[in-house]
Amino acid sequence: MSTTSKPSTARAVGTTGQAVMTRFIRDYQLGGDEQVLYETVSPDFVDHTPMFPGAPRGPEGVKAVFDALRSAFDGFSVDVLHQVADDEHVMTHKIFRGRHTGEFLGIPATGTSVRFTVMDVVRIADGRITEHWGLVDRSALLGQLQAAMDAPPDASALQPRTGGTATA
Protein backbone atom coordinates (compact mmCIF):
# COMPACT_ATOMS: atom_id res chain seq x y z
CA MET A 1 0.00 0.00 0.00
CA SER A 2 1.41 3.34 -1.04
CA THR A 3 1.56 6.26 1.37
CA THR A 4 1.78 8.83 -1.38
CA SER A 5 -1.06 9.84 -3.63
CA LYS A 6 -0.88 11.01 -7.19
CA PRO A 7 -2.50 14.43 -7.73
CA SER A 8 -5.66 14.35 -9.80
CA THR A 9 -5.48 15.46 -13.42
CA ALA A 10 -7.88 18.31 -12.64
CA ARG A 11 -5.61 19.66 -9.91
CA ALA A 12 -2.47 19.32 -12.04
CA VAL A 13 -4.03 21.09 -15.03
CA GLY A 14 -5.62 23.71 -12.75
CA THR A 15 -2.27 24.40 -11.14
CA THR A 16 -0.64 24.74 -14.58
CA GLY A 17 -3.45 27.06 -15.71
CA GLN A 18 -3.03 29.19 -12.62
CA ALA A 19 0.70 29.44 -13.30
CA VAL A 20 -0.01 30.59 -16.88
CA MET A 21 -2.55 33.16 -15.69
CA THR A 22 -0.33 34.39 -12.85
CA ARG A 23 2.54 34.90 -15.31
CA PHE A 24 0.22 36.67 -17.76
CA ILE A 25 -1.05 39.06 -15.04
CA ARG A 26 2.33 39.69 -13.42
CA ASP A 27 4.54 39.94 -16.48
CA TYR A 28 2.16 41.20 -19.16
CA GLN A 29 -0.85 42.97 -17.63
CA LEU A 30 1.28 44.63 -14.97
CA GLY A 31 4.78 44.46 -16.44
CA GLY A 32 4.00 45.09 -20.11
CA ASP A 33 6.30 42.32 -21.39
CA GLU A 34 4.93 41.68 -24.89
CA GLN A 35 6.97 38.48 -25.26
CA VAL A 36 4.95 37.05 -22.37
CA LEU A 37 1.72 38.11 -24.11
CA TYR A 38 2.62 36.06 -27.18
CA GLU A 39 3.87 33.12 -25.10
CA THR A 40 0.77 32.90 -22.90
CA VAL A 41 -2.06 33.85 -25.29
CA SER A 42 -2.89 31.52 -28.17
CA PRO A 43 -2.83 32.93 -31.71
CA ASP A 44 -6.39 31.54 -31.96
CA PHE A 45 -7.50 33.33 -28.76
CA VAL A 46 -11.21 34.27 -28.67
CA ASP A 47 -12.54 37.00 -26.37
CA HIS A 48 -16.23 36.30 -25.85
CA THR A 49 -16.71 39.63 -24.00
CA PRO A 50 -14.33 42.17 -25.57
CA MET A 51 -13.82 45.44 -23.70
CA PHE A 52 -13.78 47.36 -26.99
CA PRO A 53 -16.20 46.45 -29.77
CA GLY A 54 -14.39 45.61 -33.00
CA ALA A 55 -11.13 44.77 -31.22
CA PRO A 56 -8.85 42.47 -33.23
CA ARG A 57 -8.87 38.75 -32.45
CA GLY A 58 -5.98 36.89 -30.93
CA PRO A 59 -3.21 38.40 -28.84
CA GLU A 60 -3.51 41.69 -30.77
CA GLY A 61 -6.95 42.26 -29.23
CA VAL A 62 -5.51 41.75 -25.74
CA LYS A 63 -2.64 44.09 -26.58
CA ALA A 64 -5.07 46.79 -27.78
CA VAL A 65 -6.90 46.70 -24.43
CA PHE A 66 -3.78 46.93 -22.29
CA ASP A 67 -2.12 49.53 -24.52
CA ALA A 68 -5.25 51.67 -24.00
CA LEU A 69 -5.28 51.09 -20.23
CA ARG A 70 -1.57 51.82 -19.80
CA SER A 71 -1.72 54.98 -21.93
CA ALA A 72 -4.80 56.30 -20.11
CA PHE A 73 -3.93 55.36 -16.51
CA ASP A 74 -0.57 56.39 -15.08
CA GLY A 75 0.70 53.95 -12.47
CA PHE A 76 -1.62 51.24 -13.81
CA SER A 77 -1.64 48.33 -11.37
CA VAL A 78 -3.38 45.02 -10.88
CA ASP A 79 -4.23 43.47 -7.51
CA VAL A 80 -5.37 39.83 -7.58
CA LEU A 81 -7.95 39.23 -4.85
CA HIS A 82 -8.99 35.65 -5.66
CA GLN A 83 -8.05 33.01 -8.17
CA VAL A 84 -9.52 29.53 -8.57
CA ALA A 85 -9.09 26.85 -11.21
CA ASP A 86 -10.61 23.64 -12.42
CA ASP A 87 -9.40 21.20 -15.06
CA GLU A 88 -9.31 23.78 -17.88
CA HIS A 89 -10.46 27.19 -16.58
CA VAL A 90 -8.99 29.86 -14.31
CA MET A 91 -11.19 32.51 -12.69
CA THR A 92 -9.49 35.63 -11.40
CA HIS A 93 -11.06 38.45 -9.37
CA LYS A 94 -8.88 41.58 -9.52
CA ILE A 95 -8.79 45.31 -8.96
CA PHE A 96 -7.29 47.60 -11.61
CA ARG A 97 -6.02 50.98 -10.42
CA GLY A 98 -4.39 54.04 -11.94
CA ARG A 99 -4.51 57.81 -12.31
CA HIS A 100 -6.49 58.96 -15.35
CA THR A 101 -3.90 60.97 -17.31
CA GLY A 102 -4.91 60.16 -20.89
CA GLU A 103 -8.08 59.82 -22.94
CA PHE A 104 -10.07 56.66 -22.26
CA LEU A 105 -13.36 55.66 -23.90
CA GLY A 106 -13.57 59.19 -25.30
CA ILE A 107 -13.18 60.80 -21.86
CA PRO A 108 -10.30 63.28 -21.65
CA ALA A 109 -7.81 62.99 -18.80
CA THR A 110 -9.29 63.99 -15.43
CA GLY A 111 -6.26 63.43 -13.21
CA THR A 112 -8.34 61.38 -10.79
CA SER A 113 -7.22 58.09 -9.27
CA VAL A 114 -9.60 55.25 -10.11
CA ARG A 115 -10.09 51.64 -9.12
CA PHE A 116 -12.43 49.15 -10.72
CA THR A 117 -13.18 45.47 -10.38
CA VAL A 118 -12.47 42.92 -13.09
CA MET A 119 -13.53 39.27 -13.12
CA ASP A 120 -12.01 37.00 -15.76
CA VAL A 121 -12.62 33.39 -16.68
CA VAL A 122 -10.12 32.00 -19.15
CA ARG A 123 -9.77 28.60 -20.75
CA ILE A 124 -6.26 27.19 -20.83
CA ALA A 125 -5.24 24.59 -23.43
CA ASP A 126 -1.71 23.43 -24.18
CA GLY A 127 -0.31 25.93 -21.68
CA ARG A 128 -1.91 28.98 -23.34
CA ILE A 129 -4.96 31.17 -22.81
CA THR A 130 -7.38 30.24 -25.60
CA GLU A 131 -10.68 31.83 -24.54
CA HIS A 132 -11.82 34.66 -22.27
CA TRP A 133 -15.09 35.69 -20.64
CA GLY A 134 -14.92 38.77 -18.45
CA LEU A 135 -16.82 41.34 -16.47
CA VAL A 136 -15.44 44.83 -15.98
CA ASP A 137 -17.21 47.14 -13.55
CA ARG A 138 -17.53 49.85 -16.19
CA SER A 139 -20.19 51.72 -14.24
CA ALA A 140 -17.80 52.17 -11.29
CA LEU A 141 -15.00 53.28 -13.63
CA LEU A 142 -17.18 55.63 -15.67
CA GLY A 143 -18.82 56.97 -12.48
CA GLN A 144 -15.40 57.89 -11.07
CA LEU A 145 -14.36 59.57 -14.32
CA GLN A 146 -17.70 61.39 -14.66
CA ALA A 147 -17.54 62.61 -11.05
CA ALA A 148 -14.08 64.00 -11.73
CA MET A 149 -15.35 65.74 -14.88
CA ASP A 150 -18.33 67.22 -12.99
CA ALA A 151 -16.21 68.54 -10.13
CA PRO A 152 -15.42 72.24 -10.27
CA PRO A 153 -11.92 72.82 -11.60
CA ASP A 154 -10.98 74.85 -8.52
CA ALA A 155 -12.65 73.74 -5.32
CA SER A 156 -11.50 76.93 -3.60
CA ALA A 157 -14.13 78.76 -5.67
CA LEU A 158 -16.75 77.12 -3.45
CA GLN A 159 -15.19 78.32 -0.20
CA PRO A 160 -16.89 81.25 1.55
CA ARG A 161 -15.02 84.49 1.11
CA THR A 162 -13.85 86.30 4.20
CA GLY A 163 -12.81 89.85 4.85
CA GLY A 164 -15.16 91.46 2.36
CA THR A 165 -18.20 93.61 2.93
CA ALA A 166 -21.62 92.90 1.62
CA THR A 167 -23.31 95.49 -0.53
CA ALA A 168 -26.99 95.74 -1.23
Residue frames as qw, qx, qy, qz and C-alpha x, y, z in Angstrom:
[[0.000, 0.888, 0.460, 0.000, 0.00, 0.00, 0.00],
 [0.439, 0.397, -0.003, 0.806, 1.41, 3.34, -1.04],
 [0.284, -0.638, -0.439, 0.565, 1.56, 6.26, 1.37],
 [0.037, -0.347, 0.193, 0.917, 1.78, 8.83, -1.38],
 [0.502, 0.610, 0.593, -0.155, -1.06, 9.84, -3.63],
 [0.361, 0.172, 0.472, 0.786, -0.88, 11.01, -7.19],
 [0.196, 0.389, 0.197, -0.878, -2.50, 14.43, -7.73],
 [0.562, 0.556, 0.602, -0.113, -5.66, 14.35, -9.80],
 [0.449, 0.332, 0.450, 0.697, -5.48, 15.46, -13.42],
 [0.048, -0.889, -0.364, -0.275, -7.88, 18.31, -12.64],
 [0.482, -0.829, 0.019, 0.285, -5.61, 19.66, -9.91],
 [0.622, -0.204, 0.376, 0.656, -2.47, 19.32, -12.04],
 [0.309, 0.530, 0.472, 0.633, -4.03, 21.09, -15.03],
 [0.219, -0.923, -0.299, -0.108, -5.62, 23.71, -12.75],
 [0.569, -0.664, 0.116, 0.471, -2.27, 24.40, -11.14],
 [0.515, 0.067, 0.451, 0.726, -0.64, 24.74, -14.58],
 [0.104, 0.742, 0.480, 0.456, -3.45, 27.06, -15.71],
 [0.370, -0.906, -0.156, 0.136, -3.03, 29.19, -12.62],
 [0.591, -0.405, 0.265, 0.645, 0.70, 29.44, -13.30],
 [0.363, 0.386, 0.500, 0.685, -0.01, 30.59, -16.88],
 [0.103, -0.862, -0.394, -0.302, -2.55, 33.16, -15.69],
 [0.525, -0.772, -0.043, 0.356, -0.33, 34.39, -12.85],
 [0.545, -0.150, 0.354, 0.745, 2.54, 34.90, -15.31],
 [0.201, 0.595, 0.515, 0.583, 0.22, 36.67, -17.76],
 [0.273, -0.915, -0.288, -0.073, -1.05, 39.06, -15.04],
 [0.586, -0.671, 0.093, 0.444, 2.33, 39.69, -13.42],
 [0.511, -0.238, 0.438, 0.700, 4.54, 39.94, -16.48],
 [0.205, 0.376, 0.573, 0.699, 2.16, 41.20, -19.16],
 [0.173, -0.833, -0.476, -0.224, -0.85, 42.97, -17.63],
 [0.449, -0.860, -0.046, 0.238, 1.28, 44.63, -14.97],
 [0.570, -0.476, 0.357, 0.566, 4.78, 44.46, -16.44],
 [0.446, 0.782, -0.086, -0.427, 4.00, 45.09, -20.11],
 [0.293, -0.407, 0.792, 0.349, 6.30, 42.32, -21.39],
 [0.685, 0.405, -0.166, -0.582, 4.93, 41.68, -24.89],
 [0.334, 0.319, -0.882, -0.097, 6.97, 38.48, -25.26],
 [0.177, 0.071, 0.876, -0.443, 4.95, 37.05, -22.37],
 [0.586, 0.366, 0.157, -0.705, 1.72, 38.11, -24.11],
 [0.644, 0.432, -0.485, -0.403, 2.62, 36.06, -27.18],
 [0.227, 0.242, -0.930, 0.156, 3.87, 33.12, -25.10],
 [0.176, 0.138, 0.813, -0.537, 0.77, 32.90, -22.90],
 [0.556, 0.473, 0.272, -0.627, -2.06, 33.85, -25.29],
 [0.615, 0.192, 0.717, 0.267, -2.89, 31.52, -28.17],
 [0.026, -0.129, 0.449, 0.884, -2.83, 32.93, -31.71],
 [0.259, -0.368, -0.760, -0.470, -6.39, 31.54, -31.96],
 [0.077, -0.255, -0.624, 0.734, -7.50, 33.33, -28.76],
 [0.174, -0.568, -0.574, -0.563, -11.21, 34.27, -28.67],
 [0.010, 0.066, 0.485, -0.872, -12.54, 37.00, -26.37],
 [0.087, -0.522, -0.826, -0.193, -16.23, 36.30, -25.85],
 [0.186, -0.898, -0.376, 0.134, -16.71, 39.63, -24.00],
 [0.557, 0.283, 0.002, 0.781, -14.33, 42.17, -25.57],
 [0.232, -0.585, -0.326, 0.706, -13.82, 45.44, -23.70],
 [0.149, 0.523, -0.214, -0.811, -13.78, 47.36, -26.99],
 [0.761, 0.470, 0.407, -0.185, -16.20, 46.45, -29.77],
 [0.663, 0.741, -0.107, 0.015, -14.39, 45.61, -33.00],
 [0.356, -0.729, 0.576, 0.099, -11.13, 44.77, -31.22],
 [0.529, 0.452, -0.686, -0.211, -8.85, 42.47, -33.23],
 [0.961, -0.219, -0.092, -0.142, -8.87, 38.75, -32.45],
 [0.843, 0.153, -0.312, 0.412, -5.98, 36.89, -30.93],
 [0.583, -0.375, -0.259, 0.673, -3.21, 38.40, -28.84],
 [0.198, 0.271, 0.178, 0.925, -3.51, 41.69, -30.77],
 [0.391, -0.671, -0.409, -0.479, -6.95, 42.26, -29.23],
 [0.697, -0.574, -0.299, 0.308, -5.51, 41.75, -25.74],
 [0.522, -0.046, 0.014, 0.852, -2.64, 44.09, -26.58],
 [0.018, -0.542, -0.313, -0.780, -5.07, 46.79, -27.78],
 [0.550, -0.733, -0.364, -0.164, -6.90, 46.70, -24.43],
 [0.703, -0.529, -0.135, 0.456, -3.78, 46.93, -22.29],
 [0.409, 0.211, 0.149, 0.875, -2.12, 49.53, -24.52],
 [0.196, -0.680, -0.319, -0.630, -5.25, 51.67, -24.00],
 [0.663, -0.695, -0.276, 0.040, -5.28, 51.09, -20.23],
 [0.696, -0.280, -0.048, 0.659, -1.57, 51.82, -19.80],
 [0.286, 0.318, 0.196, 0.883, -1.72, 54.98, -21.93],
 [0.306, -0.682, -0.317, -0.584, -4.80, 56.30, -20.11],
 [0.703, -0.694, -0.081, -0.134, -3.93, 55.36, -16.51],
 [0.269, 0.668, -0.569, 0.397, -0.57, 56.39, -15.08],
 [0.222, -0.367, 0.778, -0.459, 0.70, 53.95, -12.47],
 [0.814, -0.017, -0.317, -0.486, -1.62, 51.24, -13.81],
 [0.089, -0.337, 0.893, -0.287, -1.64, 48.33, -11.37],
 [0.741, -0.132, -0.526, -0.396, -3.38, 45.02, -10.88],
 [0.291, -0.341, 0.744, -0.496, -4.23, 43.47, -7.51],
 [0.551, -0.090, -0.781, -0.280, -5.37, 39.83, -7.58],
 [0.517, -0.375, 0.367, -0.676, -7.95, 39.23, -4.85],
 [0.782, -0.048, 0.578, -0.229, -8.99, 35.65, -5.66],
 [0.444, 0.456, -0.645, -0.422, -8.05, 33.01, -8.17],
 [0.721, -0.067, 0.648, -0.237, -9.52, 29.53, -8.57],
 [0.330, 0.420, -0.692, -0.486, -9.09, 26.85, -11.21],
 [0.887, 0.040, 0.380, -0.261, -10.61, 23.64, -12.42],
 [0.794, -0.007, 0.516, 0.322, -9.40, 21.20, -15.06],
 [0.529, 0.361, 0.404, 0.653, -9.31, 23.78, -17.88],
 [0.006, -0.851, -0.238, -0.469, -10.46, 27.19, -16.58],
 [0.427, -0.169, -0.410, 0.788, -8.99, 29.86, -14.31],
 [0.136, -0.868, -0.386, -0.280, -11.19, 32.51, -12.69],
 [0.465, -0.035, -0.275, 0.841, -9.49, 35.63, -11.40],
 [0.170, -0.912, -0.370, -0.054, -11.06, 38.45, -9.37],
 [0.572, -0.002, -0.060, 0.818, -8.88, 41.58, -9.52],
 [0.029, -0.919, -0.224, 0.323, -8.79, 45.31, -8.96],
 [0.562, 0.420, 0.161, 0.694, -7.29, 47.60, -11.61],
 [0.260, -0.855, -0.196, 0.404, -6.02, 50.98, -10.42],
 [0.539, 0.179, 0.213, 0.795, -4.39, 54.04, -11.94],
 [0.000, 0.636, 0.181, -0.750, -4.51, 57.81, -12.31],
 [0.545, 0.664, 0.497, 0.121, -6.49, 58.96, -15.35],
 [0.245, -0.646, 0.226, 0.687, -3.90, 60.97, -17.31],
 [0.002, -0.169, 0.678, 0.716, -4.91, 60.16, -20.89],
 [0.624, 0.083, -0.163, -0.760, -8.08, 59.82, -22.94],
 [0.097, -0.004, 0.993, -0.069, -10.07, 56.66, -22.26],
 [0.158, 0.531, 0.832, 0.023, -13.36, 55.66, -23.90],
 [0.147, 0.689, 0.373, 0.604, -13.57, 59.19, -25.30],
 [0.433, -0.880, -0.192, 0.040, -13.18, 60.80, -21.86],
 [0.383, 0.726, -0.335, 0.463, -10.30, 63.28, -21.65],
 [0.535, 0.027, -0.626, 0.567, -7.81, 62.99, -18.80],
 [0.435, -0.798, -0.254, -0.332, -9.29, 63.99, -15.43],
 [0.162, 0.578, -0.583, 0.547, -6.26, 63.43, -13.21],
 [0.708, -0.417, 0.263, -0.506, -8.34, 61.38, -10.79],
 [0.023, -0.290, 0.954, -0.076, -7.22, 58.09, -9.27],
 [0.791, -0.007, -0.157, -0.591, -9.60, 55.25, -10.11],
 [0.181, -0.203, 0.957, -0.100, -10.09, 51.64, -9.12],
 [0.753, 0.132, -0.106, -0.636, -12.43, 49.15, -10.72],
 [0.669, -0.177, 0.708, -0.142, -13.18, 45.47, -10.38],
 [0.544, 0.417, -0.589, -0.429, -12.47, 42.92, -13.09],
 [0.748, -0.127, 0.624, -0.186, -13.53, 39.27, -13.12],
 [0.437, 0.507, -0.623, -0.405, -12.01, 37.00, -15.76],
 [0.854, -0.049, 0.511, -0.077, -12.62, 33.39, -16.68],
 [0.333, 0.641, -0.589, -0.363, -10.12, 32.00, -19.15],
 [0.988, 0.059, 0.129, -0.060, -9.77, 28.60, -20.75],
 [0.157, -0.704, 0.664, 0.198, -6.26, 27.19, -20.83],
 [0.960, 0.225, 0.163, -0.027, -5.24, 24.59, -23.43],
 [0.828, 0.311, -0.050, 0.465, -1.71, 23.43, -24.18],
 [0.556, -0.343, -0.187, 0.733, -0.31, 25.93, -21.68],
 [0.104, 0.106, 0.200, 0.968, -1.91, 28.98, -23.34],
 [0.307, 0.439, 0.465, -0.705, -4.96, 31.17, -22.81],
 [0.163, 0.179, 0.796, 0.554, -7.38, 30.24, -25.60],
 [0.184, -0.655, -0.564, -0.468, -10.68, 31.83, -24.54],
 [0.137, -0.038, -0.438, 0.888, -11.82, 34.66, -22.27],
 [0.269, -0.721, -0.546, -0.331, -15.09, 35.69, -20.64],
 [0.362, -0.048, -0.403, 0.839, -14.92, 38.77, -18.45],
 [0.180, -0.870, -0.446, -0.112, -16.82, 41.34, -16.47],
 [0.361, 0.149, -0.182, 0.903, -15.44, 44.83, -15.98],
 [0.118, -0.726, -0.558, 0.384, -17.21, 47.14, -13.55],
 [0.306, 0.392, 0.309, 0.811, -17.53, 49.85, -16.19],
 [0.247, -0.836, -0.351, -0.341, -20.19, 51.72, -14.24],
 [0.620, -0.689, -0.079, 0.368, -17.80, 52.17, -11.29],
 [0.562, -0.065, 0.263, 0.782, -15.00, 53.28, -13.63],
 [0.131, 0.544, 0.416, 0.717, -17.18, 55.63, -15.67],
 [0.400, -0.842, -0.355, -0.075, -18.82, 56.97, -12.48],
 [0.606, -0.547, 0.004, 0.578, -15.40, 57.89, -11.07],
 [0.398, 0.101, 0.359, 0.838, -14.36, 59.57, -14.32],
 [0.066, -0.702, -0.487, -0.515, -17.70, 61.39, -14.66],
 [0.488, -0.803, -0.281, 0.195, -17.54, 62.61, -11.05],
 [0.541, -0.349, 0.141, 0.752, -14.08, 64.00, -11.73],
 [0.225, 0.341, 0.464, 0.786, -15.35, 65.74, -14.88],
 [0.248, -0.774, -0.484, -0.325, -18.33, 67.22, -12.99],
 [0.551, -0.594, -0.261, 0.524, -16.21, 68.54, -10.13],
 [0.140, 0.989, -0.009, -0.048, -15.42, 72.24, -10.27],
 [0.731, 0.480, -0.259, 0.410, -11.92, 72.82, -11.60],
 [0.233, 0.365, -0.488, 0.758, -10.98, 74.85, -8.52],
 [0.478, -0.529, -0.698, 0.068, -12.65, 73.74, -5.32],
 [0.287, -0.267, -0.336, 0.856, -11.50, 76.93, -3.60],
 [0.163, -0.230, -0.332, -0.900, -14.13, 78.76, -5.67],
 [0.544, -0.501, -0.603, -0.300, -16.75, 77.12, -3.45],
 [0.480, -0.278, -0.538, 0.634, -15.19, 78.32, -0.20],
 [0.104, -0.929, -0.354, 0.026, -16.89, 81.25, 1.55],
 [0.428, 0.546, -0.122, 0.710, -15.02, 84.49, 1.11],
 [0.513, -0.676, -0.370, 0.378, -13.85, 86.30, 4.20],
 [0.407, -0.336, 0.021, 0.849, -12.81, 89.85, 4.85],
 [0.061, 0.296, 0.463, 0.833, -15.16, 91.46, 2.36],
 [0.249, 0.266, 0.453, -0.813, -18.20, 93.61, 2.93],
 [0.270, 0.483, 0.818, 0.155, -21.62, 92.90, 1.62],
 [0.111, 0.169, -0.113, -0.973, -23.31, 95.49, -0.53],
 [0.390, 0.480, 0.742, -0.258, -26.99, 95.74, -1.23]]
